[in-house]
Amino acid sequence: MENRWEEFKEKMKDDQENLLKWFDLFGNNAIHVATRSNNPQLLKELIQLVPIEERWEAMCMENREGNTVLHEVVFCEKVQMANVVFEIEEELELQLPSQSADEEKGSLLEARNHRGETPLFVAAMHGRVTMLMHLANRVATRNMGDVRKHFRRSDKCSALHATVIGQHFDVAIWLVRMDKELAMQKDERDLTCLQLLSKMPQVFQSHTRMGLLKSLIYLCIFSIPFIYSL
């Protein structure tokens, strides 16, 4: 598989005119596709094929779902994939101050797709807890505002609702500890997450009534390996 990714990179080097054109029916370009390699060096080299004056715009390009390269990176196993994006952002801020990320569109961490989801929201929704924590730490260390704003999207669905629906209960516990207000937020059906859980009896092994946090801990203990230090 590694050889195929190298072939992909070489093909893009020879065909740079199509580097940013739609590569598939989902509107992904070659940079979006490169995130699937889980190879930080490959991703970096492909992004650097774009002329520096066009590089920030290229990184902001969206697929049909409105996802930028950082939205797609959250599905990777290696957090170093996100670091590649952050490092290039920082380089562009220094080299192109008039077109810096902060002045032009803000960091890619703050970019929202067509559903109003930031990369942190997408990471939470899909249970990518290690990547989620890494992105949240980036928000904190770069003084990019309140991380809790990333846990809400344009409709009434919160990241906590999304993780409960996806049964990513380890992530749900982390979210509740980060933002206790999420526990009381209601979705478009006027349901809190505890009420949503009550409509999912298949995930419980008992019918004992519990609070939201206790319910989530119960599910982590009895339903999935609880391996994270939260």
MDAnalysis code that builds the backbone (N, CA, C; Angstrom):
import MDAnalysis as mda
import numpy as np

u = mda.Universe.empty(690, n_residues=230, atom_resindex=np.repeat(np.arange(230), 3), trajectory=True)
u.add_TopologyAttr("name", ["N", "CA", "C"] * 230)
u.add_TopologyAttr("resid", np.arange(1, 231))
u.add_TopologyAttr("resname", ["MET", "GLU", "ASN", "ARG", "TRP", "GLU", "GLU", "PHE", "LYS", "GLU", "LYS", "MET", "LYS", "ASP", "ASP", "GLN", "GLU", "ASN", "LEU", "LEU", "LYS", "TRP", "PHE", "ASP", "LEU", "PHE", "GLY", "ASN", "ASN", "ALA", "ILE", "HIS", "VAL", "ALA", "THR", "ARG", "SER", "ASN", "ASN", "PRO", "GLN", "LEU", "LEU", "LYS", "GLU", "LEU", "ILE", "GLN", "LEU", "VAL", "PRO", "ILE", "GLU", "GLU", "ARG", "TRP", "GLU", "ALA", "MET", "CYS", "MET", "GLU", "ASN", "ARG", "GLU", "GLY", "ASN", "THR", "VAL", "LEU", "HIS", "GLU", "VAL", "VAL", "PHE", "CYS", "GLU", "LYS", "VAL", "GLN", "MET", "ALA", "ASN", "VAL", "VAL", "PHE", "GLU", "ILE", "GLU", "GLU", "GLU", "LEU", "GLU", "LEU", "GLN", "LEU", "PRO", "SER", "GLN", "SER", "ALA", "ASP", "GLU", "GLU", "LYS", "GLY", "SER", "LEU", "LEU", "GLU", "ALA", "ARG", "ASN", "HIS", "ARG", "GLY", "GLU", "THR", "PRO", "LEU", "PHE", "VAL", "ALA", "ALA", "MET", "HIS", "GLY", "ARG", "VAL", "THR", "MET", "LEU", "MET", "HIS", "LEU", "ALA", "ASN", "ARG", "VAL", "ALA", "THR", "ARG", "ASN", "MET", "GLY", "ASP", "VAL", "ARG", "LYS", "HIS", "PHE", "ARG", "ARG", "SER", "ASP", "LYS", "CYS", "SER", "ALA", "LEU", "HIS", "ALA", "THR", "VAL", "ILE", "GLY", "GLN", "HIS", "PHE", "ASP", "VAL", "ALA", "ILE", "TRP", "LEU", "VAL", "ARG", "MET", "ASP", "LYS", "GLU", "LEU", "ALA", "MET", "GLN", "LYS", "ASP", "GLU", "ARG", "ASP", "LEU", "THR", "CYS", "LEU", "GLN", "LEU", "LEU", "SER", "LYS", "MET", "PRO", "GLN", "VAL", "PHE", "GLN", "SER", "HIS", "THR", "ARG", "MET", "GLY", "LEU", "LEU", "LYS", "SER", "LEU", "ILE", "TYR", "LEU", "CYS", "ILE", "PHE", "SER", "ILE", "PRO", "PHE", "ILE", "TYR", "SER", "LEU"])
u.atoms.positions = np.array([
    [0.824, -1.208, 0.000],
    [0.000, 0.000, 0.000],
    [0.864, 1.266, 0.000],
    [1.990, 1.195, 0.750],
    [2.890, 2.342, 0.800],
    [3.419, 2.687, -0.590],
    [3.708, 1.653, -1.376],
    [4.191, 1.881, -2.738],
    [3.145, 2.585, -3.592],
    [1.883, 2.245, -3.360],
    [0.813, 2.873, -4.140],
    [0.694, 4.357, -3.796],
    [0.906, 4.696, -2.525],
    [0.866, 6.109, -2.159],
    [2.042, 6.869, -2.763],
    [3.185, 6.219, -2.847],
    [4.330, 6.856, -3.493],
    [4.047, 7.083, -4.974],
    [3.391, 6.117, -5.596],
    [3.001, 6.268, -7.000],
    [2.018, 7.421, -7.157],
    [1.102, 7.526, -6.206],
    [0.125, 8.611, -6.220],
    [0.833, 9.962, -6.138],
    [1.803, 10.058, -5.238],
    [2.555, 11.306, -5.083],
    [3.302, 11.659, -6.366],
    [3.959, 10.682, -6.957],
    [4.715, 10.936, -8.182],
    [3.797, 11.359, -9.318],
    [2.625, 10.760, -9.367],
    [1.656, 11.125, -10.408],
    [1.224, 12.579, -10.238],
    [1.000, 12.988, -9.003],
    [0.596, 14.367, -8.748],
    [1.731, 15.351, -9.059],
    [2.954, 14.933, -8.819],
    [4.096, 15.785, -9.175],
    [4.156, 16.024, -10.671],
    [3.797, 14.995, -11.429],
    [3.837, 15.095, -12.889],
    [2.584, 15.738, -13.461],
    [1.565, 15.899, -12.632],
    [0.281, 16.400, -13.116],
    [-0.253, 17.461, -12.153],
    [0.562, 18.461, -11.878],
    [0.217, 19.440, -10.853],
    [-0.974, 20.312, -11.236],
    [-1.288, 20.370, -12.509],
    [-2.444, 21.152, -12.938],
    [-3.738, 20.594, -12.364],
    [-3.753, 19.294, -12.099],
    [-4.963, 18.655, -11.580],
    [-4.904, 18.399, -10.076],
    [-3.897, 18.940, -9.425],
    [-3.699, 18.687, -7.999],
    [-4.902, 19.108, -7.167],
    [-5.520, 20.223, -7.532],
    [-6.618, 20.766, -6.735],
    [-7.982, 20.566, -7.378],
    [-8.016, 19.801, -8.451],
    [-9.301, 19.511, -9.090],
    [-9.971, 18.327, -8.401],
    [-11.281, 18.244, -8.559],
    [-12.019, 17.145, -7.937],
    [-11.462, 15.813, -8.406],
    [-11.198, 14.974, -7.432],
    [-10.569, 13.686, -7.694],
    [-11.595, 12.560, -7.731],
    [-12.740, 12.792, -7.081],
    [-13.775, 11.755, -7.015],
    [-15.152, 12.409, -6.952],
    [-16.190, 11.587, -6.850],
    [-17.561, 12.091, -6.842],
    [-17.902, 12.853, -5.565],
    [-17.077, 12.710, -4.545],
    [-17.315, 13.404, -3.284],
    [-16.671, 14.791, -3.265],
    [-16.059, 15.168, -4.374],
    [-15.455, 16.489, -4.465],
    [-14.118, 16.616, -3.777],
    [-13.492, 15.484, -3.471],
    [-12.166, 15.526, -2.857],
    [-11.099, 15.824, -3.900],
    [-10.134, 16.660, -3.535],
    [-8.975, 16.840, -4.398],
    [-7.842, 15.942, -3.899],
    [-6.691, 16.027, -4.524],
    [-5.586, 15.122, -4.178],
    [-5.119, 15.306, -2.737],
    [-5.233, 16.527, -2.222],
    [-4.811, 16.769, -0.837],
    [-5.779, 16.112, 0.136],
    [-7.083, 16.226, -0.141],
    [-8.063, 15.505, 0.684],
    [-7.764, 14.006, 0.675],
    [-7.535, 13.483, -0.514],
    [-7.294, 12.042, -0.664],
    [-6.041, 11.622, 0.092],
    [-5.021, 12.466, 0.090],
    [-3.749, 12.126, 0.741],
    [-3.895, 11.915, 2.241],
    [-4.944, 12.477, 2.848],
    [-5.131, 12.275, 4.287],
    [-5.375, 10.804, 4.606],
    [-5.878, 10.048, 3.638],
    [-6.171, 8.628, 3.877],
    [-4.905, 7.788, 3.968],
    [-3.791, 8.365, 3.574],
    [-2.531, 7.620, 3.615],
    [-2.020, 7.436, 5.039],
    [-2.454, 8.324, 5.929],
    [-1.955, 8.328, 7.314],
    [-0.436, 8.524, 7.336],
    [0.062, 9.201, 6.314],
    [1.499, 9.434, 6.149],
    [1.764, 10.941, 6.189],
    [2.237, 11.468, 7.316],
    [2.441, 12.916, 7.436],
    [3.369, 13.501, 6.377],
    [4.431, 12.798, 6.061],
    [5.384, 13.312, 5.082],
    [4.756, 13.413, 3.696],
    [3.967, 12.432, 3.340],
    [3.281, 12.456, 2.042],
    [2.332, 13.640, 1.960],
    [1.546, 13.844, 3.013],
    [0.614, 14.966, 3.029],
    [1.363, 16.289, 2.906],
    [2.443, 16.425, 3.641],
    [3.237, 17.656, 3.602],
    [3.784, 17.916, 2.206],
    [4.316, 16.887, 1.578],
    [4.913, 17.054, 0.253],
    [3.864, 17.425, -0.789],
    [2.676, 16.857, -0.678],
    [1.624, 17.197, -1.642],
    [1.176, 18.642, -1.471],
    [0.989, 19.073, -0.224],
    [0.591, 20.461, 0.005],
    [1.659, 21.415, -0.512],
    [2.915, 21.045, -0.329],
    [4.013, 21.909, -0.766],
    [4.189, 21.939, -2.276],
    [3.490, 21.076, -2.988],
    [3.493, 21.164, -4.447],
    [2.734, 22.392, -4.929],
    [1.827, 22.887, -4.094],
    [1.051, 24.076, -4.446],
    [1.936, 25.307, -4.258],
    [1.975, 26.219, -5.235],
    [2.770, 27.442, -5.078],
    [2.419, 28.150, -3.776],
    [3.407, 28.704, -3.116],
    [3.202, 29.241, -1.775],
    [2.117, 30.309, -1.725],
    [2.005, 31.122, -2.785],
    [0.996, 32.179, -2.781],
    [-0.423, 31.630, -2.928],
    [-0.550, 30.361, -3.315],
    [-1.867, 29.731, -3.463],
    [-2.120, 28.669, -2.388],
    [-1.154, 28.483, -1.515],
    [-1.200, 27.332, -0.602],
    [-2.311, 27.440, 0.434],
    [-2.493, 28.632, 1.004],
    [-3.540, 28.777, 2.020],
    [-4.917, 28.540, 1.413],
    [-5.145, 29.100, 0.246],
    [-6.424, 28.883, -0.430],
    [-6.637, 27.404, -0.718],
    [-5.572, 26.711, -1.089],
    [-5.668, 25.276, -1.365],
    [-6.048, 24.498, -0.114],
    [-5.487, 24.882, 1.022],
    [-5.796, 24.185, 2.267],
    [-7.218, 24.453, 2.737],
    [-7.771, 25.566, 2.306],
    [-9.149, 25.909, 2.671],
    [-10.179, 25.299, 1.724],
    [-9.728, 24.695, 0.641],
    [-10.668, 24.151, -0.336],
    [-11.538, 23.073, 0.297],
    [-12.814, 23.080, -0.084],
    [-13.790, 22.170, 0.504],
    [-14.224, 21.106, -0.489],
    [-14.586, 19.944, 0.026],
    [-15.214, 18.927, -0.819],
    [-16.727, 19.140, -0.803],
    [-17.476, 18.210, -1.316],
    [-18.929, 18.387, -1.415],
    [-19.603, 18.551, -0.052],
    [-18.996, 18.006, 0.992],
    [-19.550, 18.133, 2.339],
    [-19.104, 19.415, 3.031],
    [-18.248, 20.167, 2.347],
    [-17.722, 21.386, 2.949],
    [-16.521, 21.139, 3.835],
    [-15.949, 19.948, 3.742],
    [-14.800, 19.595, 4.574],
    [-13.495, 20.110, 3.981],
    [-12.686, 20.741, 4.812],
    [-11.331, 21.113, 4.422],
    [-10.409, 19.926, 4.689],
    [-9.140, 20.112, 4.416],
    [-8.171, 19.046, 4.662],
    [-8.138, 18.668, 6.141],
    [-8.336, 19.643, 7.044],
    [-8.280, 19.322, 8.474],
    [-9.496, 18.516, 8.915],
    [-10.659, 18.770, 8.329],
    [-11.822, 17.918, 8.614],
    [-11.518, 16.466, 8.250],
    [-10.836, 16.270, 7.128],
    [-10.528, 14.914, 6.682],
    [-9.421, 14.280, 7.526],
    [-8.523, 15.095, 8.034],
    [-7.413, 14.587, 8.847],
    [-7.902, 13.939, 10.140],
    [-9.057, 14.354, 10.646],
    [-9.511, 13.812, 11.937],
    [-9.752, 12.308, 11.886],
    [-9.883, 11.748, 10.699],
    [-10.105, 10.306, 10.580],
    [-8.796, 9.516, 10.614],
    [-7.668, 10.220, 10.642],
    [-6.363, 9.551, 10.646],
    [-6.022, 9.011, 12.030],
    [-5.196, 7.987, 12.048],
    [-4.739, 7.417, 13.310],
    [-3.647, 8.280, 13.944],
    [-2.854, 8.936, 13.130],
    [-1.703, 9.690, 13.631],
    [-2.047, 11.172, 13.806],
    [-1.855, 11.673, 15.021],
    [-2.096, 13.098, 15.245],
    [-1.067, 13.948, 14.514],
    [0.034, 13.334, 14.101],
    [1.046, 14.071, 13.333],
    [0.485, 14.585, 12.014],
    [-0.580, 13.953, 11.525],
    [-1.220, 14.439, 10.299],
    [-1.787, 15.840, 10.523],
    [-2.389, 16.049, 11.684],
    [-2.900, 17.382, 12.021],
    [-1.749, 18.361, 12.209],
    [-0.654, 17.875, 12.777],
    [0.504, 18.751, 12.997],
    [1.063, 19.291, 11.685],
    [0.994, 18.481, 10.629],
    [1.444, 18.945, 9.314],
    [0.644, 20.177, 8.894],
    [-0.664, 20.108, 9.063],
    [-1.531, 21.234, 8.703],
    [-1.194, 22.453, 9.557],
    [-1.016, 22.238, 10.853],
    [-0.709, 23.355, 11.752],
    [0.630, 23.999, 11.406],
    [1.620, 23.171, 11.105],
    [2.951, 23.698, 10.779],
    [2.916, 24.542, 9.510],
    [2.165, 24.077, 8.518],
    [2.081, 24.843, 7.267],
    [1.305, 26.132, 7.488],
    [0.265, 26.088, 8.310],
    [-0.455, 27.313, 8.671],
    [0.502, 28.343, 9.270],
    [1.314, 27.892, 10.211],
    [2.247, 28.797, 10.877],
    [3.271, 29.359, 9.898],
    [3.757, 28.519, 9.000],
    [4.721, 28.976, 7.999],
    [4.109, 30.047, 7.108],
    [2.856, 29.853, 6.723],
    [2.196, 30.822, 5.847],
    [1.942, 32.138, 6.564],
    [1.657, 32.073, 7.862],
    [1.466, 33.300, 8.629],
    [2.740, 34.144, 8.631],
    [3.886, 33.478, 8.672],
    [5.170, 34.183, 8.695],
    [5.587, 34.665, 7.312],
    [5.355, 33.825, 6.302],
    [5.834, 34.133, 4.960],
    [4.888, 35.018, 4.181],
    [3.600, 34.917, 4.484],
    [2.606, 35.717, 3.772],
    [1.738, 36.450, 4.776],
    [2.294, 37.406, 5.508],
    [1.525, 38.069, 6.565],
    [0.267, 38.754, 6.073],
    [0.267, 39.234, 4.837],
    [-0.922, 39.910, 4.318],
    [-2.025, 38.938, 3.954],
    [-1.681, 37.641, 3.867],
    [-2.683, 36.634, 3.545],
    [-2.684, 35.554, 4.622],
    [-2.388, 35.951, 5.838],
    [-2.254, 34.985, 6.921],
    [-3.578, 34.320, 7.227],
    [-3.498, 33.173, 7.872],
    [-4.695, 32.427, 8.254],
    [-5.588, 33.271, 9.145],
    [-4.997, 34.002, 10.103],
    [-5.795, 34.760, 11.048],
    [-6.547, 35.899, 10.364],
    [-5.916, 36.556, 9.384],
    [-6.539, 37.691, 8.717],
    [-7.521, 37.259, 7.649],
    [-7.231, 36.162, 6.985],
    [-8.019, 35.776, 5.823],
    [-9.283, 35.020, 6.212],
    [-9.128, 33.901, 6.875],
    [-10.288, 33.085, 7.201],
    [-10.262, 32.540, 8.618],
    [-9.229, 32.814, 9.356],
    [-9.074, 32.173, 10.644],
    [-8.453, 30.806, 10.462],
    [-8.097, 30.203, 11.561],
    [-7.470, 28.890, 11.500],
    [-8.423, 27.855, 10.927],
    [-7.857, 26.838, 10.303],
    [-8.678, 25.734, 9.800],
    [-9.395, 25.012, 10.933],
    [-8.907, 25.140, 12.151],
    [-9.612, 24.561, 13.296],
    [-10.999, 25.171, 13.459],
    [-11.175, 26.400, 12.996],
    [-12.443, 27.096, 13.164],
    [-13.352, 26.978, 11.946],
    [-12.840, 26.395, 10.870],
    [-13.644, 26.263, 9.648],
    [-14.798, 25.295, 9.879],
    [-15.966, 25.645, 9.380],
    [-17.152, 24.795, 9.530],
    [-17.587, 24.269, 8.166],
    [-17.993, 23.011, 8.148],
    [-18.471, 22.420, 6.900],
    [-19.929, 22.794, 6.666],
    [-20.571, 22.167, 5.689],
    [-21.933, 22.558, 5.329],
    [-22.946, 22.271, 6.429],
    [-22.606, 21.406, 7.379],
    [-23.494, 21.130, 8.515],
    [-23.133, 21.985, 9.729],
    [-22.179, 22.868, 9.536],
    [-21.772, 23.736, 10.633],
    [-20.858, 23.069, 11.627],
    [-20.117, 22.048, 11.189],
    [-19.249, 21.277, 12.079],
    [-17.788, 21.687, 11.904],
    [-17.118, 21.993, 13.000],
    [-15.673, 22.217, 12.969],
    [-14.978, 20.857, 12.978],
    [-13.674, 20.823, 12.715],
    [-12.953, 19.546, 12.811],
    [-13.084, 18.881, 14.183],
    [-13.143, 19.670, 15.264],
    [-13.314, 19.077, 16.589],
    [-14.659, 18.378, 16.706],
    [-15.700, 19.001, 16.162],
    [-17.027, 18.393, 16.194],
    [-17.017, 17.071, 15.427],
    [-16.404, 17.079, 14.250],
    [-16.345, 15.862, 13.433],
    [-15.583, 14.764, 14.166],
    [-14.483, 15.137, 14.814],
    [-13.702, 14.155, 15.572],
    [-14.534, 13.549, 16.692],
    [-15.274, 14.380, 17.405],
    [-16.125, 13.879, 18.488],
    [-17.222, 12.978, 17.946],
    [-17.877, 13.416, 16.897],
    [-19.003, 12.678, 16.328],
    [-18.614, 11.279, 15.883],
    [-17.378, 11.136, 15.416],
    [-16.926, 9.843, 14.912],
    [-16.063, 9.082, 15.915],
    [-16.033, 9.551, 17.144],
    [-15.341, 8.809, 18.188],
    [-13.835, 8.838, 18.110],
    [-13.268, 9.856, 17.477],
    [-11.810, 9.944, 17.335],
    [-11.247, 10.695, 18.544],
    [-11.254, 10.024, 19.691],
    [-10.967, 10.706, 20.951],
    [-9.533, 11.221, 21.029],
    [-8.567, 10.465, 20.545],
    [-7.175, 10.928, 20.605],
    [-6.976, 12.178, 19.757],
    [-7.523, 12.168, 18.545],
    [-7.427, 13.334, 17.674],
    [-8.196, 14.511, 18.271],
    [-9.357, 14.246, 18.844],
    [-10.160, 15.300, 19.463],
    [-9.378, 16.010, 20.562],
    [-8.756, 15.236, 21.440],
    [-7.973, 15.828, 22.526],
    [-6.792, 16.632, 21.982],
    [-6.191, 16.132, 20.923],
    [-5.051, 16.831, 20.317],
    [-5.494, 18.174, 19.740],
    [-6.620, 18.192, 19.047],
    [-7.118, 19.438, 18.469],
    [-7.537, 20.413, 19.566],
    [-8.183, 19.889, 20.607],
    [-8.606, 20.749, 21.718],
    [-7.400, 21.372, 22.412],
    [-6.342, 20.610, 22.538],
    [-5.117, 21.140, 23.143],
    [-4.520, 22.251, 22.284],
    [-4.629, 22.095, 20.983],
    [-4.147, 23.131, 20.060],
    [-4.936, 24.427, 20.259],
    [-6.248, 24.314, 20.385],
    [-7.085, 25.492, 20.619],
    [-6.646, 26.200, 21.897],
    [-6.377, 25.418, 22.934],
    [-5.997, 25.994, 24.229],
    [-4.619, 26.643, 24.183],
    [-3.648, 25.954, 23.623],
    [-2.270, 26.458, 23.638],
    [-2.067, 27.642, 22.698],
    [-2.926, 27.745, 21.691],
    [-2.808, 28.868, 20.750],
    [-3.750, 30.017, 21.104],
    [-4.409, 29.911, 22.268],
    [-5.320, 30.968, 22.727],
    [-6.348, 31.327, 21.655],
    [-7.023, 30.296, 21.157],
    [-7.973, 30.486, 20.061],
    [-9.415, 30.576, 20.548],
    [-9.592, 31.015, 21.774],
    [-10.938, 31.195, 22.285],
    [-11.455, 29.977, 23.023],
    [-12.734, 30.026, 23.323],
    [-13.390, 28.987, 24.114],
    [-13.582, 27.732, 23.273],
    [-12.973, 26.636, 23.697],
    [-13.072, 25.389, 22.933],
    [-14.505, 24.894, 22.857],
    [-15.349, 25.307, 23.807],
    [-16.721, 24.799, 23.852],
    [-17.552, 25.214, 22.639],
    [-17.144, 26.282, 21.961],
    [-17.900, 26.703, 20.777],
    [-17.824, 25.666, 19.665],
    [-16.811, 24.812, 19.725],
    [-16.646, 23.776, 18.707],
    [-17.601, 22.602, 18.911],
    [-18.264, 22.547, 20.055],
    [-19.119, 21.413, 20.370],
    [-20.570, 21.652, 19.980],
    [-20.813, 22.737, 19.249],
    [-22.163, 23.051, 18.787],
    [-22.097, 23.373, 17.304],
    [-23.100, 22.924, 16.577],
    [-23.140, 23.242, 15.149],
    [-24.352, 24.114, 14.852],
    [-24.630, 24.378, 13.595],
    [-25.624, 25.380, 13.231],
    [-27.053, 24.969, 13.571],
    [-27.338, 23.658, 13.615],
    [-28.660, 23.235, 14.073],
    [-28.579, 22.993, 15.579],
    [-29.542, 22.316, 16.162],
    [-29.559, 22.123, 17.612],
    [-28.798, 20.888, 18.063],
    [-28.193, 20.184, 17.142],
    [-27.450, 18.973, 17.503],
    [-26.086, 19.362, 18.073],
    [-25.828, 18.937, 19.300],
    [-24.522, 19.188, 19.905],
    [-23.602, 18.006, 19.639],
    [-22.323, 18.204, 19.901],
    [-21.373, 17.099, 19.755],
    [-21.728, 15.964, 20.704],
    [-22.294, 16.299, 21.865],
    [-22.685, 15.260, 22.823],
    [-23.824, 14.414, 22.269],
    [-24.826, 15.048, 21.672],
    [-25.898, 14.286, 21.021],
    [-25.312, 13.357, 19.957],
    [-24.393, 13.898, 19.162],
    [-23.814, 13.116, 18.065],
    [-23.034, 11.915, 18.582],
    [-22.311, 12.093, 19.696],
    [-21.536, 10.969, 20.231],
    [-22.434, 9.917, 20.862],
    [-23.518, 10.344, 21.465],
    [-24.470, 9.378, 22.037],
    [-25.122, 8.568, 20.923],
    [-25.539, 9.235, 19.863],
    [-26.140, 8.525, 18.729],
    [-25.151, 7.529, 18.142],
    [-23.884, 7.925, 18.051],
    [-22.857, 7.031, 17.524],
    [-22.335, 6.034, 18.539],
    [-22.818, 6.138, 19.783],
    [-22.414, 5.261, 20.890],
    [-20.911, 5.341, 21.171],
    [-20.383, 6.553, 21.066],
    [-18.982, 6.799, 21.414],
    [-18.961, 7.363, 22.840],
    [-19.200, 6.506, 23.798],
    [-19.464, 6.968, 25.156],
    [-18.219, 7.476, 25.875],
    [-17.048, 6.998, 25.485],
    [-15.824, 7.540, 26.077],
    [-15.654, 9.009, 25.698],
    [-15.965, 9.325, 24.445],
    [-15.906, 10.721, 23.999],
    [-16.982, 11.544, 24.706],
    [-18.157, 10.957, 24.881],
    [-19.255, 11.663, 25.544],
    [-18.873, 12.080, 26.962],
    [-18.208, 11.193, 27.692],
    [-17.761, 11.534, 29.046],
    [-16.782, 12.702, 29.002],
    [-15.855, 12.654, 28.076],
    [-14.877, 13.738, 27.942],
    [-15.584, 15.058, 27.656],
    [-16.582, 15.034, 26.773],
    [-17.312, 16.252, 26.422],
    [-18.051, 16.822, 27.623],
    [-18.705, 15.957, 28.402],
    [-19.453, 16.424, 29.572],
    [-18.512, 17.067, 30.583],
    [-17.338, 16.500, 30.729],
    [-16.374, 17.068, 31.670],
    [-15.820, 18.402, 31.163],
    [-15.751, 18.560, 29.861],
    [-15.271, 19.814, 29.283],
    [-16.349, 20.896, 29.307],
    [-17.598, 20.483, 29.126],
    [-18.695, 21.448, 28.995],
    [-19.963, 20.848, 29.597],
    [-20.191, 21.124, 30.867],
    [-21.336, 20.540, 31.572],
    [-22.666, 21.020, 31.006],
    [-22.673, 22.196, 30.364],
    [-23.918, 22.715, 29.797],
    [-24.450, 21.831, 28.672],
    [-23.573, 21.054, 28.040],
    [-24.019, 20.166, 26.967],
    [-25.040, 19.156, 27.463],
    [-24.939, 18.779, 28.733],
    [-25.846, 17.774, 29.289],
    [-27.290, 18.252, 29.290],
    [-27.486, 19.570, 29.353],
    [-28.839, 20.122, 29.410],
    [-29.321, 20.642, 28.063],
    [-28.439, 20.690, 27.085],
    [-28.836, 21.216, 25.776],
    [-29.784, 20.251, 25.081],
    [-30.794, 20.810, 24.415],
    [-31.793, 19.990, 23.733],
    [-31.577, 20.016, 22.225],
    [-31.915, 18.904, 21.576],
    [-31.774, 18.821, 20.125],
    [-33.051, 19.294, 19.449],
    [-33.146, 19.090, 18.141],
    [-34.302, 19.588, 17.390],
    [-35.594, 18.875, 17.772],
    [-35.472, 17.711, 18.424],
    [-36.660, 17.008, 18.927],
    [-36.949, 17.360, 20.380],
    [-36.242, 18.356, 20.875],
    [-36.405, 18.845, 22.243],
    [-35.967, 17.818, 23.279],
    [-34.946, 17.033, 22.936],
    [-34.444, 15.999, 23.840],
    [-33.054, 16.365, 24.345],
    [-32.859, 16.218, 25.658],
    [-31.504, 16.292, 26.188],
    [-30.817, 14.964, 25.878],
    [-29.523, 14.890, 26.135],
    [-28.804, 13.647, 25.848],
    [-29.253, 12.506, 26.744],
    [-29.620, 12.823, 28.000],
    [-30.121, 11.776, 28.890],
    [-31.450, 11.240, 28.377],
    [-32.305, 12.136, 27.894],
    [-33.575, 11.698, 27.317],
    [-33.340, 10.883, 26.052],
    [-32.332, 11.277, 25.288],
    [-31.983, 10.515, 24.089],
    [-31.500, 9.119, 24.468],
    [-30.672, 9.037, 25.507],
    [-30.194, 7.741, 25.987],
    [-31.341, 6.850, 26.438],
    [-32.347, 7.465, 27.050],
    [-33.478, 6.674, 27.548],
    [-34.261, 6.028, 26.415],
    [-34.110, 6.558, 25.220],
    [-34.784, 5.994, 24.053],
    [-33.898, 4.982, 23.333],
    [-32.776, 4.639, 23.964],
    [-31.857, 3.655, 23.394],
    [-31.652, 2.512, 24.389],
    [-32.721, 1.802, 24.760],
    [-32.606, 0.751, 25.785],
    [-31.666, -0.373, 25.386],
    [-31.416, -0.514, 24.097],
    [-30.563, -1.609, 23.641],
    [-29.122, -1.460, 24.104],
    [-28.730, -0.256, 24.527],
    [-27.341, -0.071, 24.940],
    [-27.134, -0.344, 26.425],
    [-28.221, -0.533, 27.165],
    [-28.107, -0.812, 28.588],
    [-28.310, -2.288, 28.875],
    [-27.605, -2.792, 29.894],
    [-27.800, -4.164, 30.337],
    [-28.727, -4.221, 31.538],
    [-29.088, -3.089, 32.073],
    [-30.055, -3.057, 33.166],
    [-31.003, -1.907, 32.898],
    [-32.030, -1.802, 33.697],
    [-33.021, -0.741, 33.503],
    [-32.970, 0.266, 34.650],
    [-31.834, 0.306, 35.339],
    [-31.674, 1.231, 36.446],
    [-31.598, 2.664, 35.930],
    [-32.329, 3.561, 36.572],
    [-32.299, 4.963, 36.175],
    [-31.063, 5.625, 36.771],
    [-30.321, 6.319, 35.924],
    [-29.091, 6.974, 36.367],
    [-29.005, 8.357, 35.741],
    [-28.139, 9.183, 36.302],
    [-27.859, 10.472, 35.693],
    [-27.042, 10.288, 34.431],
    [-26.859, 11.385, 33.697],
    [-26.170, 11.284, 32.413],
    [-24.744, 10.777, 32.567],
    [-23.958, 11.396, 33.445],
    [-22.560, 10.994, 33.577],
    [-22.450, 9.552, 34.060],
    [-23.273, 9.173, 35.045],
    [-23.244, 7.793, 35.534],
    [-23.647, 6.823, 34.432],
    [-24.624, 7.214, 33.636],
    [-25.062, 6.353, 32.531],
    [-23.934, 6.135, 31.534],
    [-23.224, 7.204, 31.215],
    [-22.130, 7.098, 30.251],
    [-20.991, 6.252, 30.802],
    [-20.665, 6.445, 32.081],
    [-19.616, 5.630, 32.695],
    [-20.023, 4.165, 32.703],
    [-21.290, 3.909, 33.031],
    [-21.812, 2.539, 33.023],
    [-21.608, 1.906, 31.651],
    [-21.945, 2.645, 30.614],
    [-21.825, 2.115, 29.255],
    [-20.375, 1.856, 28.888],
    [-19.485, 2.743, 29.321],
    [-18.064, 2.535, 29.026],
    [-17.538, 1.283, 29.715],
    [-17.968, 1.053, 30.947],
    [-17.478, -0.101, 31.703],
    [-17.995, -1.408, 31.125],
    [-19.272, -1.429, 30.774],
    [-19.892, -2.691, 30.404],
    [-20.022, -2.930, 28.903],
    [-19.828, -1.879, 28.103],
    [-20.059, -2.050, 26.670],
    [-18.802, -1.975, 25.831],
    [-17.812, -1.166, 26.242],
    [-16.615, -0.985, 25.426],
    [-15.398, -0.920, 26.325],
    [-14.217, -1.200, 25.801],
    [-12.996, -1.066, 26.602],
    [-12.767, 0.395, 26.965],
    [-12.669, 0.670, 28.240],
    [-12.455, 2.048, 28.686],
    [-10.968, 2.236, 28.911],
    [-10.267, 2.670, 27.869],
    [-8.811, 2.646, 27.909],
    [-8.190, 4.025, 27.997],
    [-9.038, 5.061, 28.020],
    [-8.477, 6.400, 27.982],
    [-8.443, 7.012, 29.374],
    [-7.475, 7.813, 29.611],
    [-7.387, 8.547, 30.874],
    [-8.094, 9.870, 30.684],
    [-9.285, 9.972, 31.222],
    [-10.118, 11.139, 30.965],
    [-10.208, 12.021, 32.206],
])
